[in-house]
Amino acid sequence: MDGVDHIEHTDGTDNGIGDTRRALGGFLRARRGRVAPEHVGLASGHRRRVRGLRREELAQLAGISVDYYVRLEQGRATQPSPEVLDALAGALGLDAAERRHLATLADARRGPAPRARVSPLLQRVLDSMDRFPAFVTNHRLDVVAWNGLGAELTGGLDDPDRRDRNNARYLFLDPASREVFPEWEDRAAESVGQLRVAAGRYPDDVELTALITQLSSRSEEFRRIWDSGEVVMCAAGRKRLRHPVAGLLTLDFETLHVPAAPGETGLIVHVFSAEEDSAEATALTRLAGTAGSGARSR
């Protein structure tokens, strides 16, 4: 990359993980690099050596001093005001999820890493959903509970020798994931975006830091997506998955948030379904007959 004003690469040792001030600066650099000058009324020019906006250009668009903005990027300015954050978010064109993430990084609250516990009630709910593939993740993207159909659909969660139960490691370090997910790049970007949100919320989580460091050191694709500043909140939509027997399936999915108890982190239930009388619905019914019954957890 040309120029001295660039997005720093994440190599597992210089990524701001565990340091919210550096993480805030890294996020601002990444998003600044993604704004095309011509989209905000600035001339790009053939001699321009910087990808995206220059620091002084972003500061001008946000209505703050260049010196203050530089200190923000360098982690020397802490807890910017809501007005400054709103101005920066507007200048960078951040969406709602990205704005929340920016505010989380600026808040810089610290605390012990939360625990994740699958309650007997949640286990019972999974057990009753025998017609719908479902699994539960924590903020590190560890799959902590699932039902039989969910395990069968997403690469064999029941067998730890067949499927890494951390979704991010599975996606980036297991070639089999590319067979299960035809739109692998989209799934990979989602996982990185979710880990970035978690790292901002829980900077003292040693296990989360270790996971991100491991992926940064072992996967060039993870580093590339992380450097882009991707931010993703779990939502709903459609996904395509390939099963060795049922073939390619296009399924609707919904994410249900389980509120956190004191001292714990909330969990996310991922539920897949198919339209009634569709080929996918028939395939799920057949898979349900062969998949193990009952909910499982780690």
GUKOL-306609 format. One record per residue (C-alpha): y, z, x; residue number from 1. Coordinates in steps of 0.5 Angstrom, whole numbers. Layout:
<rs>
+-------+-------+-------+-----+
!    yy !    zz !    xx ! seq !
+-------+-------+-------+-----+
!     Y !     Z !     X ! NUM !
...
+-------+-------+-------+-----+
</rs>
This chain:
<rs>
+-------+-------+-------+-----+
!    yy !    zz !    xx ! seq !
+-------+-------+-------+-----+
!     0 !     0 !     0 !   1 !
!     7 !    -2 !     3 !   2 !
!    13 !     3 !     3 !   3 !
!    13 !    10 !     5 !   4 !
!    14 !    12 !    -2 !   5 !
!     7 !    12 !    -5 !   6 !
!     2 !    16 !    -9 !   7 !
!    -2 !    20 !    -4 !   8 !
!    -9 !    19 !    -4 !   9 !
!   -14 !    25 !    -6 !  10 !
!   -19 !    26 !    -1 !  11 !
!   -22 !    33 !    -3 !  12 !
!   -17 !    37 !     1 !  13 !
!   -10 !    34 !    -1 !  14 !
!   -10 !    33 !    -8 !  15 !
!    -6 !    40 !   -11 !  16 !
!   -12 !    43 !   -14 !  17 !
!   -11 !    50 !   -15 !  18 !
!    -4 !    49 !   -13 !  19 !
!     0 !    48 !   -19 !  20 !
!     6 !    46 !   -15 !  21 !
!     3 !    41 !   -11 !  22 !
!    -1 !    39 !   -18 !  23 !
!     6 !    38 !   -21 !  24 !
!     9 !    34 !   -16 !  25 !
!     2 !    29 !   -15 !  26 !
!     2 !    28 !   -23 !  27 !
!    10 !    26 !   -22 !  28 !
!     8 !    21 !   -16 !  29 !
!     3 !    18 !   -20 !  30 !
!     6 !    17 !   -26 !  31 !
!    12 !    14 !   -23 !  32 !
!     8 !     9 !   -19 !  33 !
!     6 !     6 !   -26 !  34 !
!    13 !     5 !   -29 !  35 !
!    15 !    -2 !   -28 !  36 !
!    22 !    -3 !   -26 !  37 !
!    23 !    -8 !   -31 !  38 !
!    21 !    -4 !   -37 !  39 !
!    26 !     1 !   -36 !  40 !
!    32 !    -4 !   -34 !  41 !
!    31 !    -5 !   -27 !  42 !
!    31 !   -11 !   -22 !  43 !
!    24 !   -11 !   -19 !  44 !
!    26 !   -16 !   -13 !  45 !
!    21 !   -19 !    -8 !  46 !
!    23 !   -15 !    -3 !  47 !
!    22 !    -8 !    -7 !  48 !
!    17 !    -4 !    -2 !  49 !
!    15 !     1 !    -7 !  50 !
!    10 !     1 !   -13 !  51 !
!    13 !     3 !   -19 !  52 !
!    20 !     7 !   -19 !  53 !
!    23 !    10 !   -13 !  54 !
!    25 !    17 !   -13 !  55 !
!    32 !    16 !   -14 !  56 !
!    31 !    11 !   -20 !  57 !
!    27 !    16 !   -24 !  58 !
!    32 !    22 !   -22 !  59 !
!    38 !    17 !   -25 !  60 !
!    34 !    15 !   -31 !  61 !
!    32 !    23 !   -33 !  62 !
!    39 !    25 !   -31 !  63 !
!    38 !    30 !   -26 !  64 !
!    40 !    30 !   -19 !  65 !
!    36 !    26 !   -13 !  66 !
!    35 !    33 !    -9 !  67 !
!    32 !    37 !   -15 !  68 !
!    27 !    31 !   -17 !  69 !
!    25 !    31 !    -9 !  70 !
!    24 !    39 !    -9 !  71 !
!    20 !    38 !   -15 !  72 !
!    15 !    33 !   -12 !  73 !
!    15 !    37 !    -6 !  74 !
!    13 !    43 !   -10 !  75 !
!    19 !    47 !    -7 !  76 !
!    22 !    47 !   -14 !  77 !
!    19 !    52 !   -19 !  78 !
!    19 !    52 !   -27 !  79 !
!    23 !    47 !   -29 !  80 !
!    27 !    48 !   -36 !  81 !
!    24 !    45 !   -42 !  82 !
!    30 !    40 !   -42 !  83 !
!    28 !    37 !   -35 !  84 !
!    21 !    36 !   -37 !  85 !
!    23 !    33 !   -43 !  86 !
!    28 !    28 !   -40 !  87 !
!    22 !    27 !   -34 !  88 !
!    17 !    25 !   -40 !  89 !
!    22 !    21 !   -43 !  90 !
!    24 !    17 !   -37 !  91 !
!    16 !    16 !   -35 !  92 !
!    14 !    14 !   -42 !  93 !
!     9 !    20 !   -43 !  94 !
!     5 !    20 !   -49 !  95 !
!     4 !    27 !   -53 !  96 !
!    -3 !    29 !   -48 !  97 !
!     1 !    27 !   -42 !  98 !
!     7 !    31 !   -44 !  99 !
!     3 !    37 !   -46 ! 100 !
!     0 !    37 !   -39 ! 101 !
!     6 !    36 !   -35 ! 102 !
!     9 !    43 !   -39 ! 103 !
!     2 !    46 !   -37 ! 104 !
!     3 !    44 !   -30 ! 105 !
!    10 !    47 !   -30 ! 106 !
!     8 !    53 !   -33 ! 107 !
!     4 !    55 !   -27 ! 108 !
!     1 !    61 !   -30 ! 109 !
!    -5 !    64 !   -27 ! 110 !
!   -11 !    68 !   -28 ! 111 !
!   -19 !    68 !   -27 ! 112 !
!   -23 !    63 !   -29 ! 113 !
!   -26 !    63 !   -36 ! 114 !
!   -33 !    64 !   -38 ! 115 !
!   -36 !    59 !   -43 ! 116 !
!   -41 !    62 !   -48 ! 117 !
!   -46 !    59 !   -53 ! 118 !
!   -46 !    63 !   -59 ! 119 !
!   -52 !    64 !   -63 ! 120 !
!   -48 !    61 !   -69 ! 121 !
!   -46 !    55 !   -65 ! 122 !
!   -54 !    54 !   -63 ! 123 !
!   -56 !    54 !   -70 ! 124 !
!   -51 !    49 !   -72 ! 125 !
!   -53 !    44 !   -67 ! 126 !
!   -60 !    46 !   -69 ! 127 !
!   -59 !    44 !   -77 ! 128 !
!   -55 !    37 !   -74 ! 129 !
!   -62 !    34 !   -73 ! 130 !
!   -60 !    27 !   -76 ! 131 !
!   -53 !    27 !   -71 ! 132 !
!   -54 !    27 !   -64 ! 133 !
!   -49 !    32 !   -61 ! 134 !
!   -48 !    36 !   -55 ! 135 !
!   -43 !    41 !   -53 ! 136 !
!   -39 !    41 !   -46 ! 137 !
!   -34 !    46 !   -43 ! 138 !
!   -28 !    45 !   -39 ! 139 !
!   -31 !    43 !   -33 ! 140 !
!   -35 !    38 !   -37 ! 141 !
!   -42 !    41 !   -36 ! 142 !
!   -46 !    40 !   -42 ! 143 !
!   -48 !    47 !   -44 ! 144 !
!   -52 !    46 !   -51 ! 145 !
!   -55 !    40 !   -54 ! 146 !
!   -60 !    38 !   -60 ! 147 !
!   -66 !    34 !   -59 ! 148 !
!   -63 !    27 !   -61 ! 149 !
!   -57 !    28 !   -57 ! 150 !
!   -61 !    29 !   -51 ! 151 !
!   -65 !    23 !   -52 ! 152 !
!   -59 !    19 !   -54 ! 153 !
!   -55 !    21 !   -47 ! 154 !
!   -60 !    20 !   -42 ! 155 !
!   -65 !    25 !   -42 ! 156 !
!   -61 !    32 !   -42 ! 157 !
!   -68 !    36 !   -43 ! 158 !
!   -70 !    34 !   -36 ! 159 !
!   -66 !    36 !   -31 ! 160 !
!   -69 !    32 !   -26 ! 161 !
!   -67 !    26 !   -30 ! 162 !
!   -60 !    27 !   -32 ! 163 !
!   -55 !    31 !   -28 ! 164 !
!   -52 !    36 !   -34 ! 165 !
!   -45 !    35 !   -31 ! 166 !
!   -42 !    29 !   -35 ! 167 !
!   -37 !    27 !   -29 ! 168 !
!   -42 !    28 !   -24 ! 169 !
!   -47 !    24 !   -28 ! 170 !
!   -42 !    18 !   -29 ! 171 !
!   -40 !    18 !   -22 ! 172 !
!   -46 !    20 !   -18 ! 173 !
!   -52 !    17 !   -22 ! 174 !
!   -53 !    10 !   -22 ! 175 !
!   -57 !    10 !   -29 ! 176 !
!   -50 !    12 !   -32 ! 177 !
!   -48 !     5 !   -32 ! 178 !
!   -54 !     3 !   -36 ! 179 !
!   -53 !     8 !   -41 ! 180 !
!   -45 !     7 !   -42 ! 181 !
!   -44 !    -1 !   -42 ! 182 !
!   -36 !     1 !   -42 ! 183 !
!   -37 !     5 !   -36 ! 184 !
!   -30 !     5 !   -33 ! 185 !
!   -27 !     7 !   -40 ! 186 !
!   -32 !    13 !   -40 ! 187 !
!   -30 !    15 !   -32 ! 188 !
!   -23 !    15 !   -34 ! 189 !
!   -24 !    19 !   -40 ! 190 !
!   -28 !    24 !   -35 ! 191 !
!   -23 !    24 !   -30 ! 192 !
!   -17 !    25 !   -35 ! 193 !
!   -21 !    31 !   -38 ! 194 !
!   -22 !    34 !   -31 ! 195 !
!   -14 !    33 !   -29 ! 196 !
!   -12 !    37 !   -36 ! 197 !
!   -17 !    43 !   -34 ! 198 !
!   -15 !    43 !   -27 ! 199 !
!    -8 !    44 !   -30 ! 200 !
!   -10 !    50 !   -34 ! 201 !
!   -15 !    53 !   -30 ! 202 !
!   -12 !    53 !   -23 ! 203 !
!   -16 !    59 !   -20 ! 204 !
!   -23 !    56 !   -23 ! 205 !
!   -27 !    56 !   -16 ! 206 !
!   -33 !    52 !   -19 ! 207 !
!   -28 !    47 !   -22 ! 208 !
!   -24 !    46 !   -16 ! 209 !
!   -31 !    45 !   -12 ! 210 !
!   -33 !    40 !   -17 ! 211 !
!   -27 !    36 !   -16 ! 212 !
!   -27 !    36 !    -9 ! 213 !
!   -34 !    34 !    -9 ! 214 !
!   -33 !    28 !   -13 ! 215 !
!   -27 !    26 !    -9 ! 216 !
!   -31 !    26 !    -3 ! 217 !
!   -37 !    22 !    -5 ! 218 !
!   -34 !    17 !   -10 ! 219 !
!   -28 !    12 !    -8 ! 220 !
!   -28 !    10 !   -16 ! 221 !
!   -27 !    18 !   -18 ! 222 !
!   -21 !    18 !   -12 ! 223 !
!   -18 !    11 !   -15 ! 224 !
!   -18 !    14 !   -22 ! 225 !
!   -15 !    21 !   -20 ! 226 !
!   -10 !    18 !   -16 ! 227 !
!    -7 !    14 !   -22 ! 228 !
!    -5 !    21 !   -26 ! 229 !
!   -10 !    19 !   -32 ! 230 !
!    -9 !    25 !   -37 ! 231 !
!   -14 !    25 !   -43 ! 232 !
!   -15 !    30 !   -49 ! 233 !
!   -22 !    29 !   -53 ! 234 !
!   -21 !    25 !   -59 ! 235 !
!   -25 !    21 !   -64 ! 236 !
!   -27 !    14 !   -64 ! 237 !
!   -33 !     9 !   -62 ! 238 !
!   -37 !     8 !   -56 ! 239 !
!   -43 !     4 !   -54 ! 240 !
!   -49 !     7 !   -51 ! 241 !
!   -55 !     3 !   -49 ! 242 !
!   -62 !     7 !   -50 ! 243 !
!   -69 !     4 !   -47 ! 244 !
!   -72 !     4 !   -54 ! 245 !
!   -67 !     3 !   -59 ! 246 !
!   -62 !    -2 !   -55 ! 247 !
!   -55 !    -2 !   -55 ! 248 !
!   -52 !     2 !   -60 ! 249 !
!   -45 !     2 !   -63 ! 250 !
!   -43 !     9 !   -66 ! 251 !
!   -37 !    13 !   -68 ! 252 !
!   -36 !    20 !   -65 ! 253 !
!   -32 !    26 !   -67 ! 254 !
!   -30 !    32 !   -62 ! 255 !
!   -30 !    39 !   -65 ! 256 !
!   -26 !    44 !   -62 ! 257 !
!   -30 !    51 !   -62 ! 258 !
!   -24 !    57 !   -61 ! 259 !
!   -24 !    61 !   -55 ! 260 !
!   -26 !    68 !   -55 ! 261 !
!   -22 !    73 !   -51 ! 262 !
!   -24 !    72 !   -44 ! 263 !
!   -27 !    65 !   -45 ! 264 !
!   -26 !    58 !   -46 ! 265 !
!   -26 !    54 !   -52 ! 266 !
!   -32 !    49 !   -52 ! 267 !
!   -32 !    42 !   -55 ! 268 !
!   -38 !    39 !   -59 ! 269 !
!   -39 !    32 !   -59 ! 270 !
!   -42 !    29 !   -65 ! 271 !
!   -44 !    22 !   -66 ! 272 !
!   -46 !    18 !   -72 ! 273 !
!   -47 !    11 !   -75 ! 274 !
!   -45 !     8 !   -82 ! 275 !
!   -50 !     9 !   -88 ! 276 !
!   -55 !     3 !   -88 ! 277 !
!   -53 !     0 !   -81 ! 278 !
!   -58 !    -2 !   -76 ! 279 !
!   -55 !     4 !   -72 ! 280 !
!   -57 !     9 !   -77 ! 281 !
!   -64 !     6 !   -78 ! 282 !
!   -65 !     7 !   -70 ! 283 !
!   -62 !    14 !   -70 ! 284 !
!   -67 !    16 !   -76 ! 285 !
!   -73 !    13 !   -72 ! 286 !
!   -70 !    16 !   -65 ! 287 !
!   -70 !    23 !   -69 ! 288 !
!   -77 !    22 !   -71 ! 289 !
!   -79 !    22 !   -63 ! 290 !
!   -74 !    27 !   -60 ! 291 !
!   -75 !    34 !   -60 ! 292 !
!   -73 !    39 !   -65 ! 293 !
!   -68 !    44 !   -65 ! 294 !
!   -62 !    46 !   -60 ! 295 !
!   -63 !    47 !   -53 ! 296 !
!   -58 !    50 !   -48 ! 297 !
!   -58 !    51 !   -41 ! 298 !
+-------+-------+-------+-----+
</rs>
